[in-house]
Amino acid sequence: MTQSGVTRNISSGGVLFTSDLEPDVGGTLEYVITLSSQKEHPVSLRCMGKVVRSEKLNPEIANGSGSFAVAVTLERYEFLRTDH
């Protein structure tokens, strides 16, 4: 299943994002992060990690970006090729 989310924070150890679906804590998750700038072509990373935390967001805090805050480790990644 594919689900969109909004990245809130990213580091070398993992990512925090918001999503409308709540994943299972402890489960493996594959996610794609697209990094972009105005000067360069976007770069996409396909990542694998484990869900370490998921919490329901207050609707006022979520601001339409998702119902859950999800923290996932970054255990493996690969660059995805795109044709320009």
SEFIZA-3560 file (N, C-alpha, C; in Angstrom, 3 decimals):
REM SEFIZA-3560
<numar><xx>0.835</xx><yy>-1.162</yy><zz>0.000</zz><atom>N</atom></numar>
<numar><xx>0.000</xx><yy>0.000</yy><zz>0.000</zz><atom>CA</atom></numar>
<numar><xx>0.893</xx><yy>1.242</yy><zz>0.000</zz><atom>C</atom></numar>
<numar><xx>0.505</xx><yy>2.241</yy><zz>-0.729</zz><atom>N</atom></numar>
<numar><xx>1.229</xx><yy>3.502</yy><zz>-0.782</zz><atom>CA</atom></numar>
<numar><xx>0.435</xx><yy>4.572</yy><zz>-0.074</zz><atom>C</atom></numar>
<numar><xx>1.118</xx><yy>5.358</yy><zz>0.733</zz><atom>N</atom></numar>
<numar><xx>0.486</xx><yy>6.430</yy><zz>1.509</zz><atom>CA</atom></numar>
<numar><xx>1.411</xx><yy>7.638</yy><zz>1.499</zz><atom>C</atom></numar>
<numar><xx>0.865</xx><yy>8.807</yy><zz>1.315</zz><atom>N</atom></numar>
<numar><xx>1.667</xx><yy>10.034</yy><zz>1.347</zz><atom>CA</atom></numar>
<numar><xx>1.758</xx><yy>10.563</yy><zz>2.762</zz><atom>C</atom></numar>
<numar><xx>2.831</xx><yy>11.281</yy><zz>3.037</zz><atom>N</atom></numar>
<numar><xx>3.027</xx><yy>11.907</yy><zz>4.331</zz><atom>CA</atom></numar>
<numar><xx>3.827</xx><yy>13.183</yy><zz>4.166</zz><atom>C</atom></numar>
<numar><xx>3.992</xx><yy>13.903</yy><zz>5.249</zz><atom>N</atom></numar>
<numar><xx>4.752</xx><yy>15.146</yy><zz>5.244</zz><atom>CA</atom></numar>
<numar><xx>5.905</xx><yy>14.992</yy><zz>6.225</zz><atom>C</atom></numar>
<numar><xx>7.131</xx><yy>15.158</yy><zz>5.730</zz><atom>N</atom></numar>
<numar><xx>8.312</xx><yy>15.047</yy><zz>6.578</zz><atom>CA</atom></numar>
<numar><xx>8.391</xx><yy>16.255</yy><zz>7.503</zz><atom>C</atom></numar>
<numar><xx>8.586</xx><yy>15.994</yy><zz>8.786</zz><atom>N</atom></numar>
<numar><xx>8.709</xx><yy>17.052</yy><zz>9.790</zz><atom>CA</atom></numar>
<numar><xx>10.145</xx><yy>17.253</yy><zz>10.233</zz><atom>C</atom></numar>
<numar><xx>10.909</xx><yy>16.142</yy><zz>10.280</zz><atom>N</atom></numar>
<numar><xx>12.283</xx><yy>16.204</yy><zz>10.759</zz><atom>CA</atom></numar>
<numar><xx>13.023</xx><yy>15.002</yy><zz>10.180</zz><atom>C</atom></numar>
<numar><xx>14.279</xx><yy>15.215</yy><zz>9.796</zz><atom>N</atom></numar>
<numar><xx>15.071</xx><yy>14.120</yy><zz>9.249</zz><atom>CA</atom></numar>
<numar><xx>16.495</xx><yy>14.236</yy><zz>9.787</zz><atom>C</atom></numar>
<numar><xx>17.103</xx><yy>13.083</yy><zz>10.074</zz><atom>N</atom></numar>
<numar><xx>18.484</xx><yy>13.046</yy><zz>10.538</zz><atom>CA</atom></numar>
<numar><xx>19.133</xx><yy>11.793</yy><zz>9.980</zz><atom>C</atom></numar>
<numar><xx>20.392</xx><yy>11.583</yy><zz>10.305</zz><atom>N</atom></numar>
<numar><xx>21.081</xx><yy>10.385</yy><zz>9.827</zz><atom>CA</atom></numar>
<numar><xx>20.518</xx><yy>9.122</yy><zz>10.465</zz><atom>C</atom></numar>
<numar><xx>19.802</xx><yy>9.258</yy><zz>11.581</zz><atom>N</atom></numar>
<numar><xx>19.260</xx><yy>8.097</yy><zz>12.275</zz><atom>CA</atom></numar>
<numar><xx>17.818</xx><yy>7.763</yy><zz>11.963</zz><atom>C</atom></numar>
<numar><xx>17.094</xx><yy>8.704</yy><zz>11.339</zz><atom>N</atom></numar>
<numar><xx>15.699</xx><yy>8.423</yy><zz>11.054</zz><atom>CA</atom></numar>
<numar><xx>14.924</xx><yy>9.642</yy><zz>10.605</zz><atom>C</atom></numar>
<numar><xx>13.615</xx><yy>9.469</yy><zz>10.578</zz><atom>N</atom></numar>
<numar><xx>12.732</xx><yy>10.519</yy><zz>10.081</zz><atom>CA</atom></numar>
<numar><xx>11.461</xx><yy>10.571</yy><zz>10.928</zz><atom>C</atom></numar>
<numar><xx>10.926</xx><yy>11.766</yy><zz>11.076</zz><atom>N</atom></numar>
<numar><xx>9.628</xx><yy>11.974</yy><zz>11.709</zz><atom>CA</atom></numar>
<numar><xx>8.720</xx><yy>12.563</yy><zz>10.646</zz><atom>C</atom></numar>
<numar><xx>7.582</xx><yy>11.931</yy><zz>10.412</zz><atom>N</atom></numar>
<numar><xx>6.650</xx><yy>12.446</yy><zz>9.412</zz><atom>CA</atom></numar>
<numar><xx>5.227</xx><yy>12.306</yy><zz>9.920</zz><atom>C</atom></numar>
<numar><xx>4.315</xx><yy>12.977</yy><zz>9.241</zz><atom>N</atom></numar>
<numar><xx>2.900</xx><yy>12.843</yy><zz>9.568</zz><atom>CA</atom></numar>
<numar><xx>2.219</xx><yy>12.034</yy><zz>8.479</zz><atom>C</atom></numar>
<numar><xx>1.202</xx><yy>11.291</yy><zz>8.888</zz><atom>N</atom></numar>
<numar><xx>0.487</xx><yy>10.422</yy><zz>7.968</zz><atom>CA</atom></numar>
<numar><xx>-0.955</xx><yy>10.274</yy><zz>8.440</zz><atom>C</atom></numar>
<numar><xx>-1.847</xx><yy>9.957</yy><zz>7.509</zz><atom>N</atom></numar>
<numar><xx>-3.238</xx><yy>9.688</yy><zz>7.879</zz><atom>CA</atom></numar>
<numar><xx>-3.423</xx><yy>8.276</yy><zz>8.412</zz><atom>C</atom></numar>
<numar><xx>-2.477</xx><yy>7.385</yy><zz>8.120</zz><atom>N</atom></numar>
<numar><xx>-2.562</xx><yy>6.004</yy><zz>8.596</zz><atom>CA</atom></numar>
<numar><xx>-1.569</xx><yy>5.776</yy><zz>9.728</zz><atom>C</atom></numar>
<numar><xx>-1.960</xx><yy>4.965</yy><zz>10.694</zz><atom>N</atom></numar>
<numar><xx>-1.082</xx><yy>4.641</yy><zz>11.821</zz><atom>CA</atom></numar>
<numar><xx>-0.401</xx><yy>3.302</yy><zz>11.573</zz><atom>C</atom></numar>
<numar><xx>0.924</xx><yy>3.290</yy><zz>11.389</zz><atom>N</atom></numar>
<numar><xx>1.622</xx><yy>2.022</yy><zz>11.178</zz><atom>CA</atom></numar>
<numar><xx>1.827</xx><yy>1.288</yy><zz>12.502</zz><atom>C</atom></numar>
<numar><xx>2.151</xx><yy>0.007</yy><zz>12.412</zz><atom>N</atom></numar>
<numar><xx>2.411</xx><yy>-0.799</yy><zz>13.604</zz><atom>CA</atom></numar>
<numar><xx>3.788</xx><yy>-0.460</yy><zz>14.175</zz><atom>C</atom></numar>
<numar><xx>3.842</xx><yy>-0.093</yy><zz>15.456</zz><atom>N</atom></numar>
<numar><xx>5.118</xx><yy>0.164</yy><zz>16.121</zz><atom>CA</atom></numar>
<numar><xx>5.904</xx><yy>-1.143</yy><zz>16.153</zz><atom>C</atom></numar>
<numar><xx>7.175</xx><yy>-1.077</yy><zz>15.772</zz><atom>N</atom></numar>
<numar><xx>8.025</xx><yy>-2.258</yy><zz>15.687</zz><atom>CA</atom></numar>
<numar><xx>8.064</xx><yy>-2.869</yy><zz>14.306</zz><atom>C</atom></numar>
<numar><xx>7.127</xx><yy>-2.473</yy><zz>13.455</zz><atom>N</atom></numar>
<numar><xx>7.075</xx><yy>-3.009</yy><zz>12.101</zz><atom>CA</atom></numar>
<numar><xx>8.072</xx><yy>-2.341</yy><zz>11.175</zz><atom>C</atom></numar>
<numar><xx>8.397</xx><yy>-3.041</yy><zz>10.087</zz><atom>N</atom></numar>
<numar><xx>9.299</xx><yy>-2.517</yy><zz>9.070</zz><atom>CA</atom></numar>
<numar><xx>8.505</xx><yy>-1.631</yy><zz>8.127</zz><atom>C</atom></numar>
<numar><xx>9.144</xx><yy>-0.535</yy><zz>7.697</zz><atom>N</atom></numar>
<numar><xx>8.479</xx><yy>0.404</yy><zz>6.804</zz><atom>CA</atom></numar>
<numar><xx>9.446</xx><yy>0.831</yy><zz>5.705</zz><atom>C</atom></numar>
<numar><xx>8.982</xx><yy>0.829</yy><zz>4.478</zz><atom>N</atom></numar>
<numar><xx>9.742</xx><yy>1.376</yy><zz>3.356</zz><atom>CA</atom></numar>
<numar><xx>9.162</xx><yy>2.749</yy><zz>3.059</zz><atom>C</atom></numar>
<numar><xx>10.038</xx><yy>3.741</yy><zz>2.915</zz><atom>N</atom></numar>
<numar><xx>9.559</xx><yy>5.090</yy><zz>2.617</zz><atom>CA</atom></numar>
<numar><xx>10.505</xx><yy>5.772</yy><zz>1.640</zz><atom>C</atom></numar>
<numar><xx>9.966</xx><yy>6.709</yy><zz>0.891</zz><atom>N</atom></numar>
<numar><xx>10.742</xx><yy>7.458</yy><zz>-0.089</zz><atom>CA</atom></numar>
<numar><xx>10.745</xx><yy>8.916</yy><zz>0.328</zz><atom>C</atom></numar>
<numar><xx>11.933</xx><yy>9.497</yy><zz>0.362</zz><atom>N</atom></numar>
<numar><xx>12.094</xx><yy>10.912</yy><zz>0.678</zz><atom>CA</atom></numar>
<numar><xx>12.661</xx><yy>11.591</yy><zz>-0.563</zz><atom>C</atom></numar>
<numar><xx>12.016</xx><yy>12.675</yy><zz>-0.981</zz><atom>N</atom></numar>
<numar><xx>12.494</xx><yy>13.445</yy><zz>-2.119</zz><atom>CA</atom></numar>
<numar><xx>13.073</xx><yy>14.753</yy><zz>-1.607</zz><atom>C</atom></numar>
<numar><xx>14.346</xx><yy>14.971</yy><zz>-1.909</zz><atom>N</atom></numar>
<numar><xx>15.046</xx><yy>16.190</yy><zz>-1.518</zz><atom>CA</atom></numar>
<numar><xx>15.128</xx><yy>17.082</yy><zz>-2.747</zz><atom>C</atom></numar>
<numar><xx>14.750</xx><yy>18.329</yy><zz>-2.590</zz><atom>N</atom></numar>
<numar><xx>14.775</xx><yy>19.216</yy><zz>-3.748</zz><atom>CA</atom></numar>
<numar><xx>15.273</xx><yy>20.597</yy><zz>-3.365</zz><atom>C</atom></numar>
<numar><xx>15.766</xx><yy>21.287</yy><zz>-4.364</zz><atom>N</atom></numar>
<numar><xx>16.151</xx><yy>22.682</yy><zz>-4.221</zz><atom>CA</atom></numar>
<numar><xx>15.798</xx><yy>23.378</yy><zz>-5.526</zz><atom>C</atom></numar>
<numar><xx>15.842</xx><yy>24.666</yy><zz>-5.530</zz><atom>N</atom></numar>
<numar><xx>15.492</xx><yy>25.404</yy><zz>-6.737</zz><atom>CA</atom></numar>
<numar><xx>16.583</xx><yy>25.312</yy><zz>-7.795</zz><atom>C</atom></numar>
<numar><xx>17.820</xx><yy>25.012</yy><zz>-7.393</zz><atom>N</atom></numar>
<numar><xx>18.939</xx><yy>24.997</yy><zz>-8.340</zz><atom>CA</atom></numar>
<numar><xx>19.260</xx><yy>23.614</yy><zz>-8.896</zz><atom>C</atom></numar>
<numar><xx>18.885</xx><yy>22.567</yy><zz>-8.190</zz><atom>N</atom></numar>
<numar><xx>19.248</xx><yy>21.201</yy><zz>-8.574</zz><atom>CA</atom></numar>
<numar><xx>18.007</xx><yy>20.385</yy><zz>-8.895</zz><atom>C</atom></numar>
<numar><xx>18.236</xx><yy>19.269</yy><zz>-9.581</zz><atom>N</atom></numar>
<numar><xx>17.151</xx><yy>18.322</yy><zz>-9.811</zz><atom>CA</atom></numar>
<numar><xx>16.836</xx><yy>17.614</yy><zz>-8.499</zz><atom>C</atom></numar>
<numar><xx>15.578</xx><yy>17.254</yy><zz>-8.266</zz><atom>N</atom></numar>
<numar><xx>15.241</xx><yy>16.524</yy><zz>-7.033</zz><atom>CA</atom></numar>
<numar><xx>15.993</xx><yy>15.200</yy><zz>-6.945</zz><atom>C</atom></numar>
<numar><xx>16.308</xx><yy>14.791</yy><zz>-5.731</zz><atom>N</atom></numar>
<numar><xx>16.960</xx><yy>13.517</yy><zz>-5.457</zz><atom>CA</atom></numar>
<numar><xx>16.017</xx><yy>12.722</yy><zz>-4.559</zz><atom>C</atom></numar>
<numar><xx>15.745</xx><yy>11.479</yy><zz>-4.931</zz><atom>N</atom></numar>
<numar><xx>14.868</xx><yy>10.632</yy><zz>-4.133</zz><atom>CA</atom></numar>
<numar><xx>15.657</xx><yy>9.489</yy><zz>-3.513</zz><atom>C</atom></numar>
<numar><xx>15.362</xx><yy>9.204</yy><zz>-2.261</zz><atom>N</atom></numar>
<numar><xx>15.970</xx><yy>8.099</yy><zz>-1.523</zz><atom>CA</atom></numar>
<numar><xx>14.878</xx><yy>7.115</yy><zz>-1.128</zz><atom>C</atom></numar>
<numar><xx>15.100</xx><yy>5.845</yy><zz>-1.428</zz><atom>N</atom></numar>
<numar><xx>14.198</xx><yy>4.798</yy><zz>-0.928</zz><atom>CA</atom></numar>
<numar><xx>14.842</xx><yy>4.276</yy><zz>0.345</zz><atom>C</atom></numar>
<numar><xx>14.111</xx><yy>4.351</yy><zz>1.458</zz><atom>N</atom></numar>
<numar><xx>14.653</xx><yy>4.009</yy><zz>2.776</zz><atom>CA</atom></numar>
<numar><xx>13.882</xx><yy>2.857</yy><zz>3.397</zz><atom>C</atom></numar>
<numar><xx>14.570</xx><yy>2.111</yy><zz>4.243</zz><atom>N</atom></numar>
<numar><xx>13.951</xx><yy>1.052</yy><zz>5.041</zz><atom>CA</atom></numar>
<numar><xx>14.274</xx><yy>1.320</yy><zz>6.499</zz><atom>C</atom></numar>
<numar><xx>13.288</xx><yy>1.109</yy><zz>7.356</zz><atom>N</atom></numar>
<numar><xx>13.513</xx><yy>1.294</yy><zz>8.778</zz><atom>CA</atom></numar>
<numar><xx>12.403</xx><yy>0.649</yy><zz>9.590</zz><atom>C</atom></numar>
<numar><xx>12.491</xx><yy>0.822</yy><zz>10.885</zz><atom>N</atom></numar>
<numar><xx>11.485</xx><yy>0.284</yy><zz>11.804</zz><atom>CA</atom></numar>
<numar><xx>10.753</xx><yy>1.431</yy><zz>12.473</zz><atom>C</atom></numar>
<numar><xx>9.449</xx><yy>1.250</yy><zz>12.639</zz><atom>N</atom></numar>
<numar><xx>8.619</xx><yy>2.254</yy><zz>13.301</zz><atom>CA</atom></numar>
<numar><xx>8.917</xx><yy>2.192</yy><zz>14.795</zz><atom>C</atom></numar>
<numar><xx>9.388</xx><yy>3.294</yy><zz>15.367</zz><atom>N</atom></numar>
<numar><xx>9.713</xx><yy>3.321</yy><zz>16.790</zz><atom>CA</atom></numar>
<numar><xx>8.657</xx><yy>4.058</yy><zz>17.613</zz><atom>C</atom></numar>
<numar><xx>7.859</xx><yy>4.891</yy><zz>16.945</zz><atom>N</atom></numar>
<numar><xx>6.834</xx><yy>5.633</yy><zz>17.681</zz><atom>CA</atom></numar>
<numar><xx>5.756</xx><yy>6.098</yy><zz>16.714</zz><atom>C</atom></numar>
<numar><xx>4.516</xx><yy>6.103</yy><zz>17.196</zz><atom>N</atom></numar>
<numar><xx>3.395</xx><yy>6.636</yy><zz>16.441</zz><atom>CA</atom></numar>
<numar><xx>2.414</xx><yy>7.208</yy><zz>17.449</zz><atom>C</atom></numar>
<numar><xx>2.018</xx><yy>8.455</yy><zz>17.237</zz><atom>N</atom></numar>
<numar><xx>1.066</xx><yy>9.057</yy><zz>18.168</zz><atom>CA</atom></numar>
<numar><xx>0.034</xx><yy>9.884</yy><zz>17.425</zz><atom>C</atom></numar>
<numar><xx>-1.177</xx><yy>9.843</yy><zz>17.944</zz><atom>N</atom></numar>
<numar><xx>-2.291</xx><yy>10.602</yy><zz>17.380</zz><atom>CA</atom></numar>
<numar><xx>-2.039</xx><yy>12.082</yy><zz>17.609</zz><atom>C</atom></numar>
<numar><xx>-2.224</xx><yy>12.886</yy><zz>16.565</zz><atom>N</atom></numar>
<numar><xx>-2.021</xx><yy>14.325</yy><zz>16.667</zz><atom>CA</atom></numar>
<numar><xx>-3.319</xx><yy>15.041</yy><zz>16.990</zz><atom>C</atom></numar>
<numar><xx>-3.209</xx><yy>16.096</yy><zz>17.754</zz><atom>N</atom></numar>
<numar><xx>-4.323</xx><yy>16.997</yy><zz>17.976</zz><atom>CA</atom></numar>
<numar><xx>-4.635</xx><yy>17.644</yy><zz>16.629</zz><atom>C</atom></numar>
<numar><xx>-5.906</xx><yy>17.692</yy><zz>16.190</zz><atom>N</atom></numar>
<numar><xx>-6.239</xx><yy>18.271</yy><zz>14.882</zz><atom>CA</atom></numar>
<numar><xx>-5.723</xx><yy>19.699</yy><zz>14.694</zz><atom>C</atom></numar>
<numar><xx>-5.626</xx><yy>20.466</yy><zz>15.756</zz><atom>N</atom></numar>
<numar><xx>-5.115</xx><yy>21.836</yy><zz>15.646</zz><atom>CA</atom></numar>
<numar><xx>-3.622</xx><yy>21.841</yy><zz>15.314</zz><atom>C</atom></numar>
<numar><xx>-2.879</xx><yy>20.858</yy><zz>15.824</zz><atom>N</atom></numar>
<numar><xx>-1.445</xx><yy>20.752</yy><zz>15.556</zz><atom>CA</atom></numar>
<numar><xx>-1.210</xx><yy>20.153</yy><zz>14.169</zz><atom>C</atom></numar>
<numar><xx>-2.031</xx><yy>19.165</yy><zz>13.795</zz><atom>N</atom></numar>
<numar><xx>-1.852</xx><yy>18.473</yy><zz>12.519</zz><atom>CA</atom></numar>
<numar><xx>-1.987</xx><yy>19.432</yy><zz>11.338</zz><atom>C</atom></numar>
<numar><xx>-2.905</xx><yy>20.372</yy><zz>11.421</zz><atom>N</atom></numar>
<numar><xx>-3.076</xx><yy>21.394</yy><zz>10.396</zz><atom>CA</atom></numar>
<numar><xx>-3.221</xx><yy>20.794</yy><zz>8.992</zz><atom>C</atom></numar>
<numar><xx>-3.971</xx><yy>19.687</yy><zz>8.893</zz><atom>N</atom></numar>
<numar><xx>-4.239</xx><yy>19.078</yy><zz>7.598</zz><atom>CA</atom></numar>
<numar><xx>-3.113</xx><yy>18.245</yy><zz>7.018</zz><atom>C</atom></numar>
<numar><xx>-2.015</xx><yy>18.036</yy><zz>7.752</zz><atom>N</atom></numar>
<numar><xx>-0.875</xx><yy>17.305</yy><zz>7.201</zz><atom>CA</atom></numar>
<numar><xx>-0.897</xx><yy>15.819</yy><zz>7.554</zz><atom>C</atom></numar>
<numar><xx>-1.831</xx><yy>15.369</yy><zz>8.347</zz><atom>N</atom></numar>
<numar><xx>-1.918</xx><yy>13.964</yy><zz>8.729</zz><atom>CA</atom></numar>
<numar><xx>-2.423</xx><yy>13.835</yy><zz>10.138</zz><atom>C</atom></numar>
<numar><xx>-2.908</xx><yy>12.670</yy><zz>10.488</zz><atom>N</atom></numar>
<numar><xx>-3.502</xx><yy>12.438</yy><zz>11.804</zz><atom>CA</atom></numar>
<numar><xx>-2.523</xx><yy>11.873</yy><zz>12.822</zz><atom>C</atom></numar>
<numar><xx>-1.391</xx><yy>11.309</yy><zz>12.337</zz><atom>N</atom></numar>
<numar><xx>-0.435</xx><yy>10.661</yy><zz>13.219</zz><atom>CA</atom></numar>
<numar><xx>0.971</xx><yy>11.196</yy><zz>12.980</zz><atom>C</atom></numar>
<numar><xx>1.752</xx><yy>11.335</yy><zz>14.055</zz><atom>N</atom></numar>
<numar><xx>3.185</xx><yy>11.610</yy><zz>13.952</zz><atom>CA</atom></numar>
<numar><xx>3.881</xx><yy>10.266</yy><zz>14.062</zz><atom>C</atom></numar>
<numar><xx>4.738</xx><yy>9.949</yy><zz>13.101</zz><atom>N</atom></numar>
<numar><xx>5.376</xx><yy>8.632</yy><zz>13.016</zz><atom>CA</atom></numar>
<numar><xx>6.887</xx><yy>8.815</yy><zz>12.972</zz><atom>C</atom></numar>
<numar><xx>7.599</xx><yy>8.137</yy><zz>13.882</zz><atom>N</atom></numar>
<numar><xx>9.062</xx><yy>8.156</yy><zz>13.909</zz><atom>CA</atom></numar>
<numar><xx>9.569</xx><yy>6.803</yy><zz>13.416</zz><atom>C</atom></numar>
<numar><xx>10.473</xx><yy>6.843</yy><zz>12.416</zz><atom>N</atom></numar>
<numar><xx>10.991</xx><yy>5.631</yy><zz>11.791</zz><atom>CA</atom></numar>
<numar><xx>12.511</xx><yy>5.726</yy><zz>11.719</zz><atom>C</atom></numar>
<numar><xx>13.192</xx><yy>4.631</yy><zz>12.033</zz><atom>N</atom></numar>
<numar><xx>14.650</xx><yy>4.598</yy><zz>11.918</zz><atom>CA</atom></numar>
<numar><xx>15.053</xx><yy>4.602</yy><zz>10.445</zz><atom>C</atom></numar>
<numar><xx>16.302</xx><yy>4.909</yy><zz>10.191</zz><atom>N</atom></numar>
<numar><xx>16.867</xx><yy>4.842</yy><zz>8.844</zz><atom>CA</atom></numar>
<numar><xx>17.965</xx><yy>3.783</yy><zz>8.879</zz><atom>C</atom></numar>
<numar><xx>17.622</xx><yy>2.564</yy><zz>8.458</zz><atom>N</atom></numar>
<numar><xx>18.563</xx><yy>1.448</yy><zz>8.522</zz><atom>CA</atom></numar>
<numar><xx>19.274</xx><yy>1.193</yy><zz>7.200</zz><atom>C</atom></numar>
<numar><xx>18.576</xx><yy>1.401</yy><zz>6.099</zz><atom>N</atom></numar>
<numar><xx>19.160</xx><yy>1.227</yy><zz>4.762</zz><atom>CA</atom></numar>
<numar><xx>18.540</xx><yy>2.253</yy><zz>3.835</zz><atom>C</atom></numar>
<numar><xx>19.301</xx><yy>2.635</yy><zz>2.814</zz><atom>N</atom></numar>
<numar><xx>18.739</xx><yy>3.521</yy><zz>1.797</zz><atom>CA</atom></numar>
<numar><xx>19.446</xx><yy>3.295</yy><zz>0.469</zz><atom>C</atom></numar>
<numar><xx>18.768</xx><yy>3.699</yy><zz>-0.595</zz><atom>N</atom></numar>
<numar><xx>19.361</xx><yy>3.684</yy><zz>-1.921</zz><atom>CA</atom></numar>
<numar><xx>18.820</xx><yy>4.876</yy><zz>-2.700</zz><atom>C</atom></numar>
<numar><xx>19.651</xx><yy>5.407</yy><zz>-3.591</zz><atom>N</atom></numar>
<numar><xx>19.223</xx><yy>6.496</yy><zz>-4.451</zz><atom>CA</atom></numar>
<numar><xx>18.351</xx><yy>5.938</yy><zz>-5.552</zz><atom>C</atom></numar>
<numar><xx>17.269</xx><yy>6.629</yy><zz>-5.860</zz><atom>N</atom></numar>
<numar><xx>16.408</xx><yy>6.240</yy><zz>-6.967</zz><atom>CA</atom></numar>
<numar><xx>16.791</xx><yy>7.057</yy><zz>-8.189</zz><atom>C</atom></numar>
<numar><xx>16.918</xx><yy>6.393</yy><zz>-9.303</zz><atom>N</atom></numar>
<numar><xx>17.243</xx><yy>7.081</yy><zz>-10.551</zz><atom>CA</atom></numar>
<numar><xx>15.978</xx><yy>7.725</yy><zz>-11.130</zz><atom>C</atom></numar>
<numar><xx>16.154</xx><yy>8.924</yy><zz>-11.649</zz><atom>N</atom></numar>
<numar><xx>15.058</xx><yy>9.586</yy><zz>-12.359</zz><atom>CA</atom></numar>
<numar><xx>15.594</xx><yy>10.068</yy><zz>-13.701</zz><atom>C</atom></numar>
<numar><xx>14.743</xx><yy>10.045</yy><zz>-14.692</zz><atom>N</atom></numar>
<numar><xx>15.128</xx><yy>10.548</yy><zz>-16.009</zz><atom>CA</atom></numar>
<numar><xx>14.804</xx><yy>12.024</yy><zz>-16.073</zz><atom>C</atom></numar>
<numar><xx>15.745</xx><yy>12.827</yy><zz>-16.534</zz><atom>N</atom></numar>
<numar><xx>15.526</xx><yy>14.275</yy><zz>-16.622</zz><atom>CA</atom></numar>
<numar><xx>15.304</xx><yy>14.664</yy><zz>-18.057</zz><atom>C</atom></numar>
//
